[in-house]
């Protein structure tokens, strides 16, 4: 079988930083090797941020309220955009075109699309290896969906709590 050109990662119960750093290194290594490898992250709202709920909410409140609410720059509130912004922060996005092109190869989705559900993935897609950053759930954590709700996004907008 030929090398899969698209890796699919499931963010359910994965620590946000560990997942983001692994995906960033995958994107950069593929881009530097000259390969056209894409990465898709599904179930973004189920990724977790470790720490006490009050501390995590305060941190994301501070990030969101840091700049002018109408003029920007704006901090994302949707779970998929928060995850994408986290990966972007781990890439040389403003320094060179390698980082900018690597961000273009990343797709983050809320929920699990019908074409990626089940064990049979479309041609050219493969599940990414998450064994290097798989951990048991910590005692104190917050899901990205809860952070989005705290920042003012209605969960019905992205399909949470159905």
Secondary structure, DSSP 8 states (H G I E B T S, - for coil): ----SEEEEE-TT-BHHHHHHHHHHHHHHHHHHT---EEEEE-GGG-EEES-HHHHHHHHHHHHTSSBTTTB-----SHHHHHHHHHHHTS-TTT-HHHHHHHHTEEE-SS--GGG-SS---TTEEE---TTT-----SSEEEHHHHHHHTT--HHHHT---
